């Protein structure tokens, strides 16, 4: 995309300032397999990481499973129940529209990874399809592709050890700094000792 030559043009509202840690994580993800992308989106918390998710969805290599996770975290059945036209330039505050808009422009055709229940719970899928049966006849201002209605195929994600936020201290530190879900302690002897203490406490109070 060629940037506008108009210096007075309004800035893109979707291009928010990012922290150094998120910039480093984006660089890491660009070099990592999609398995880490799916693992990363599973570690996000609520709306706090919508900017990171928006960036992931905007990359040409983004796997279908990552998009499906992002789609189902928006409670798509609610969007069908209360349908609104998709904005022309959806941003991080409307990931539902981002997924559908990007799908229509050819994204997410890479489908290596399996959509697991933690990405799209069967109850959420069933509820979406039930709402579609009720409301689609009246005409919706958007189209949800069948692939998202019933995600199938792909293989289980396996993050290579060298990219693991659980096992690589520098990556753990990056994820912890961004508030992504990782163990409270970095990999090493301290975490091992805490695990042992936890097991001892469990057996002490549950003989």
For each residue, the residues with C-beta under 8 A, 3 or more apart:
1:
2:
3:
4: 9
5:
6: 9
7:
8:
9: 4 6
10: 13
11: 15
12: 15 89
13: 10 89 91
14: 54 89 90 91 92
15: 11 12
16: 51 92
17:
18: 22 23 26 51
19: 22 23 178
20: 23 24
21: 24 25 174 177 178
22: 18 19 25 26 51 52 178
23: 18 19 20 26 27
24: 20 21 27 28 174
25: 21 22 28 29 40 52 174 175 178
26: 18 22 23 29 30 52 55
27: 23 24 30 31
28: 24 25 31 32 36 163 171 174
29: 25 26 32 36 37 40 56
30: 26 27 59
31: 27 28
32: 28 29 35 36 37 163
33: 36 37 159 160 163
34: 37 38 61 62 63 65 66 110 112 113 157
35: 32 38 39 113 157 158 159 160 163
36: 28 29 32 33 39 40 159 160 163
37: 29 32 33 34 40 41 56 62 63 66
38: 34 35 41 42 63 65 66 69 113 119 157
39: 35 36 42 43 157 159 165
40: 25 29 36 37 43 44 52 56 165 175 180
41: 37 38 44 53 56 66 69 70
42: 38 39 69 118 119 181
43: 39 40 165 175 180 181 182
44: 40 41 48 49 52 53 180 181
45: 48 49 179 180 181
46: 49
47: 50 93
48: 44 45 179
49: 44 45 46 52 53 178 179 180
50: 47 53 54 92 93 95
51: 16 18 22 54 55 92
52: 22 25 26 40 44 49 55 56 178
53: 41 44 49 50 56 57 70 92 95
54: 14 50 51 57 58 91 92 95 98
55: 26 51 52 58 59
56: 29 37 40 41 52 53 59 62 66 70
57: 53 54 62 66 67 70 95 98 99 102 107
58: 54 55 62 98 102
59: 30 55 56 62
60: 107
61: 34 110
62: 34 37 56 57 58 59 66 67 107 108 110
63: 34 37 38 66 67 108 110 111 112 113
64: 67 68 108 109 110 111 113 115 147 151 154
65: 34 38 68 69 111 112 113 114 115 119 151 154 157
66: 34 37 38 41 56 57 62 63 69 70 108 113
67: 57 62 63 64 70 71 99 102 103 107 108 148
68: 64 65 71 72 115 119 120 148 151
69: 38 41 42 65 66 72 73 115 119 120
70: 41 53 56 57 66 67 73 74 95 98 99
71: 67 68 74 76 95 96 99 100 120 148
72: 68 69 75 76 119 120 121 124 125
73: 69 70 95
74: 70 71 79 95 96 99
75: 72 78 79 124
76: 71 72 79 80 96 124 128 144 148
77: 80 81 124 127 128 130 131
78: 75 81 82
79: 74 75 76 82 83 84 96 142
80: 76 77 83 128 131 132 135 136 140 144
81: 77 78 131 135
82: 78 79
83: 79 80 135 140 141 142
84: 79 141
85: 141 142
86: 90 97 100 101 141 142
87: 90 91 94 97
88:
89: 12 13 14
90: 14 86 87 94 95 97 98 101
91: 13 14 54 87 94 98
92: 14 16 50 51 53 54 95 98
93: 47 50
94: 87 90 91 97 98
95: 50 53 54 57 70 71 73 74 90 92 98 99
96: 71 74 76 79 99 100
97: 86 87 90 94 100 101 142
98: 54 57 58 70 90 91 92 94 95 101 102
99: 57 67 70 71 74 95 96 102 103 108 148
100: 71 86 96 97 103 104 142 143 144
101: 86 90 97 98 104 105
102: 57 58 67 98 99 105 107 108
103: 67 99 100 106 107 108 145 148
104: 100 101 143
105: 101 102
106: 103 109
107: 57 60 62 67 102 103
108: 62 63 64 66 67 99 102 103 111
109: 64 106
110: 34 61 62 63 64
111: 63 64 65 108 153 154
112: 34 63 65 154 155
113: 34 35 38 63 64 65 66 154 155 156 157
114: 65 153 154 155 156 157
115: 64 65 68 69 119 120 151 152 154
116: 119 120 156
117: 120 121 122
118: 42 121
119: 38 42 65 68 69 72 115 116
120: 68 69 71 72 115 116 117 124 125 151
121: 72 117 118 124 125
122: 117 125 126
123: 126 127
124: 72 75 76 77 120 121 127 128
125: 72 120 121 122 128 129 149 150 151
126: 122 123 129 130
127: 77 123 124 130 131
128: 76 77 80 124 125 131 132 144 149
129: 125 126 132 133 149 150
130: 77 126 127 133 134
131: 77 80 81 127 128 134 135
132: 80 128 129 135 136 144 149
133: 129 130 136
134: 130 131 137
135: 80 81 83 131 132 138 140
136: 80 132 133 139 140
137: 134
138: 135
139: 136
140: 80 83 135 136 143 144
141: 83 84 85 86
142: 79 83 85 86 97 100
143: 100 104 140
144: 76 80 100 128 132 140 148 149
145: 103 148 149
146: 149 150
147: 64 150 151
148: 67 68 71 76 99 103 144 145 151
149: 125 128 129 132 144 145 146
150: 125 129 146 147
151: 64 65 68 115 120 125 147 148
152: 115
153: 111 114
154: 64 65 111 112 113 114 115
155: 112 113 114
156: 113 114 116
157: 34 35 38 39 65 113 114
158: 35
159: 33 35 36 39 163 164 165
160: 33 35 36 163 164
161: 164 167 168
162: 168
163: 28 32 33 35 36 159 160 168 171
164: 159 160 161 167 168 171
165: 39 40 43 159 168 171 172 174 175 180 182
166: 172 182 183 187
167: 161 164 172 187
168: 161 162 163 164 165 171 172 187
169: 172 173 186 187 188
170: 173 174
171: 28 163 164 165 168 174 175
172: 165 166 167 168 169 175 176 182 183 186 187
173: 169 170 176 177 186
174: 21 24 25 28 165 170 171 177 178
175: 25 40 43 165 171 172 178 180 182
176: 172 173 179 180 182 186
177: 21 173 174
178: 19 21 22 25 49 52 174 175
179: 45 48 49 176
180: 40 43 44 45 49 165 175 176
181: 42 43 44 45
182: 43 165 166 172 175 176
183: 166 172 186 187 191
184: 194
185: 188 190 191 194
186: 169 172 173 176 183 190 191
187: 166 167 168 169 172 183 191
188: 169 185 191 192
189: 192 193
190: 185 186 193 194
191: 183 185 186 187 188 194 195
192: 188 189 195 196
193: 189 190 196 197
194: 184 185 190 191 197 198
195: 191 192 198 199
196: 192 193 199 200
197: 193 194 200 201
198: 194 195 201 202
199: 195 196 202 203
200: 196 197 203 204
201: 197 198 204 205
202: 198 199 205 206
203: 199 200 206 207
204: 200 201 207
205: 201 202
206: 202 203
207: 203 204
